[in-house]
Amino acid sequence: MKSWIIPAGTTTGPSALRLVTRGPVAPGKGEVKIAMKAWSTNYRDLAITAGHYFNGPLARDTVAFSDGAGEIVAVGEGVSNWREGDRVLGCFFQNWLDGPPLPTASGSDLGATLDGVMAEEVVLPAQGLVRIPDYLSYKEAATLPCAGVTAWNALFVSHQLKAGQTVLVLGTGGVSIFALQFAKMAGAQVIVTSSSDDKLAHASKLGADGTINYRTTPDWDVEALRLTEGRGVDLVIEVGGIGTLQKSAHAVGFGGTIALIGVLSGVQGTFNPMPLMRKAARLQGVFVGSRAMFEAMNQALTAHHIHPVIDRVFGFDQAAEALAYQAAAGHFGKVVISVA
């Protein structure tokens, strides 16, 4: 069985990934064995291979990536809710089933604390799975566990988005494009930022009501205020981190929320929280979500027949190339890896 691993201690980025061959795996009590069909990459995977993900370089060789879709091929003792042939996705947090986040959840993330899913076959606990919506392909489904659930949490759990509200989406990566699709589904107005006019044109075709090129309009926060007639936005999908947070605080409206999701601009810098206090706005950390959120999202996807946006598909043997493509930041939506 082939697996892509991130070696212990690595700090070299996508080139660190190693393809290894291991013996077959069998499900134990309460577990299922899954033949994997497709995977997707996330910025988190880059941070892990670079050695600057939360606790630093990995302490052990770890199977890469949190996001993948496959078919159950064996069921362990005591599993009654899954059967062979079921199409499934692993939850990002294997122990966060429902309710608010708890410390135990952060110790059950795939692809870092636990082995990930970038292998031909994986064994996961039966409780840590959700069913793939029938209308989605394996490649489409593989985009959902991290980026999809994160966007869902930011919009509908952490903020409770309502029709008619305005969402400012920073960038056009996986989380951002899911946020655009979900917000339009809910009847919200959406403003999207990017450095590429081509990407902004694509976002408009997906329903974006306003677009801002932050290279030609560096004061994009001022432009967001202009587009909302001075009111500010109700929710910011903040993937930049400290480098963009001050402008997000300026762009958010009274009583609004900044959903802090990523740190693409790094973690060094300063932030003045006074604008948030003055506007009674909220800075809300969002770290993926629970199995219950995943299932609610899948119900909405099915009801509205939403298809994830895939930028490019790589082969299984090209996992390192796929992650390098993600690192180049030229993608729109998700980068996917698939079996032949």
N, C-alpha and C positions, 0 to 999 in steps of 0.2 A: 504494500500500500504506500503510495506517494503522499508526502506532506511537505508543505512549505513552512519552515521554522524561522523564527527570529533568534539568533544565537544569544546566549547570555552575555551581558555586558556590552552589547554592540552600541555604537554611537555614529555609525557611518551612513545611515539612511537606507533607501530602497535597495541598494546594492548588497546590503547585509543579508537579505533573504537567502536561504539555502534550501534546495530541494533534496529531501532525504527519503529513503525507503525504510519503512518500518513493518513489523509483523501485523497480521490481522487483529482486529479488535472485536470483542464480543460484549453485548450489553449485560450488565449485572442487574440485580434486583432494583426495580423502579426506573430502569433505563431503556433506551431504544437505540438501535444502530441505524444510521442514516447514510445512504449513498448520495453524496453531494453532487449537485448539478450545476450550480452557479454561485458566484460570490460577488461582493462589491467592496470597493476600497473607501476609506474615510481619512480625513486629515489626521484623526487620532492614530491611524496606523503609521503615518509618517513620523509623528511625535515619538511613538514607541521605538521605531527603528533608529531614530536619531538620539535616543537615550534621554529625552527630556519630557517624558510623560509622567506627571505627578511624582512618583518615588524614584525617578531616574532610570538608568539602564536596568534591564531585566536581570533577575538573579538566577534564572535558569533558562535553558532552551525552551521556547514556547511556540506552539503552533500558532501561526499568524491569523489575523483578521477576525472580527466579530460577526461579520454579516455573510450569511450563506443560506441557500435553499436546497432542499433535497427530498428524497423519497425514503420512507422507512422500509428497511429490508429485514429487520429482526427486532423482536420485542422481548424484553427481559421479564423475569418473574414479577408478578404483582401488578403489571401494567394492564389496565382494562380499557383505558380511554383512547388508545392508539392501536392501529393494526398495520400489518405489512401493506405497502402500497399507498399509505397516506402521504400527501405532500405537505411538508412542514418547514418552518423557519425556527431557528433558535433565538430565544430572547437575549438581548444584550446582557442584561442582568439575570442570571439564572435563579437568584433567590428573591428578587423583588416581584412578587406576584400581584399585589394590590396595595392600596393605601399610600400614605406618605413615605418618602424615602427614609431608610434606616441605615445605620452603619453596616449591617450585615449585607446590604445590597452591594455596596462598593467593593466587597470582597468576593463578588461572584461574577465579575465582568469577563466576558470571553475575549481571548486574544491578548490578555495582559496578566491579570491575576490567575485566570484559568486558561488552559489551552483553548485556542480559537478553532475555527472551522475550515481553514484553508488546507484541506486534505481530501483524498478521494472518498474516505469514509470517516465518520466521527460517531462517538457515543455520547449522548447527552441525557440528563434526567428527563423523564416524561413530563414533569411539571414545568420545565423550562422551554416548552415548545408552544407555537401557535400554528393553526392551519392556514395554508396558503389560499387566498381567495381563488375560486375556481376559474375565473376569467383571466387571471394573470399567468404569464409564462414564468418559468424558473428564473430567467434573467431579470424580469421585472420585479419579481418577489424578492430577489436577493438584495435589492436596494433599500428595503424597508426597515430592518431591525434597528439601526442606529439613526440614520438621517430622518427617516420617515417618522419614527416614534418621537424623536427630539422635536421636530416641527409640530407634531400633534400636541405634545405636552406644552410647548411654548404658547400655542394659540388657544387651546381649549381647556387646559387644566391649570397651568400657572397664571393665565390671563383671563380665561373665559370670554373669548372673542364673541362679539355680537354683530349681527347684520348692520351695515351702515357705518361701522367703525373703520378707521384707516390704519393700515399696517405699513411700516417702512421696512423693507427687506434689504439688507446689505449683501451685495454680491449675488452670484448666480451658481453657486455650488449646490451640493445635494440638499442640505437642510434648507437653504434659501429657496430653491425651486419648489420643494415640497410645501414650504410655507406659502408661497405664491398660489399654488394649486389649491391648497386647503382653505386659504383665506377667501379666494374667489368662490369656492364651493359654499362657504358660509355667508356669502353676500357682502363681504367687506370690500373696501377700496384698497388698492395696493400700489405702493410706490417702490420701485426697484432701482438700486444703484449698481453701477459697474464701470469699469474703465474701458469697456468695449462697446461701441455703437452697434456692432453686429449682435452681441449678446442682448443688448437692450431691445433691439428689434425683435429678437426671438421671444424675450419676456413679454413684449407687447402682444405678440400672437397668442401667448398663453393667458392673456387677460389683464396684464398690468395696466393700471389706469394712468400711471405717470412713471417716467423714467428720468434718471439723473446720471450723467457721465461725470464721475467724481474727478477725472483728470482735467476735463475742460471746465468743470464747475467745482473747484476744490471746496468752496463753501456750500457743500451739499446740504448741510443742516439748514442754512438760510433758505435754500431752494425748497426744501421739504416744508418749511413754514409757509412759504409763498404758495405752494400747491395746495395747502390746507387753509388758505386765507387767514393765516396767523394763528390758527388754533393749535397746531402741532398734531402729531400722530398719536393714536391710542396705544400702539404697540410697536416697538422696534425689535426686529430680529437681529440681534447684535452678535456677529460672528468675528468681528475684528479684534475685540479686546481693548486693552488700554489705549491703543493708538487711535481708536475711533469713538471711544466711550464718551469723551467730553462733547463731541458733536451730537451724539445720540441723545445726551442729556439736554442739549439745546433744542433738538428737534421734537422731543416727546412733549405731549400736551399735558394739561392739568389732569391729575388722577390717572395718568397713563403708566405703562409698564415698559421697561427695557428688559428683554429676555436675554440674559448673558449666556451665550452658548459656546462661543469659540474665542480663540486668542491668536488669530491669524497674524496680527500685527506684533505679536510678542507680549511679554508680561512686564517689561520695564517701562517706567513712566510715572506720571502723577495724574490724579483725578480729583477735581473739586466737586464734592457732592452737593454744594449749596443749591444749584438749579433744581435738583430733585426735591429737596426739602421745600423750596419756595413753591413748587407746583404740586406738592403732595404726590409726586410720582414715585415709582417703585423700581428698584433694581433687583431683578429676580434671577438667581442662578438656575439653569436648566441643564440637567445631566441625563439625557435619554429619558427613560420612563419604565413603567411597570408592565407586566404581562397584561393586566387589565386595560391599560392604555393602548397597548398593541392590538388587542382584540377589538376595542372600540374603534380604533382607526381603520382596521380591516373591514368592519361593518360599514363604515362611511365610504370607504373606497369602493366597495361592492355596490352600495346603493347609488353612487354617483358615477360608477364605471370610470374611475380615474386611472390613467396609465402613468406610471413613473417615467420620467424623462431620462433616457440613457444617451450619453454622449458617444461612447465607444466601447466595443467589446473585445477583450483579449482572450487568448487561449490559456488553458491551465498552466502550460509550461512558460507562460509569459507573465507570471504574477509580479516579478520584480519590475518588468517593463510597465505594467499597469500602474504600479505604485509610483514609479518615476513620472509617468504621464500625469497622475494626480498632483505630484509635487510641482510640475511645471505650471499648474493653475490655469491652463487654457481651456479646461473643460466647462461644459454647460450641463448642469444636472449631475448624473452619476456615471462613474467608471465601473464597468462590469467585467468579470472573468467568467468564462463558461467552458464546460466540457465540450468536446467536439460534437 
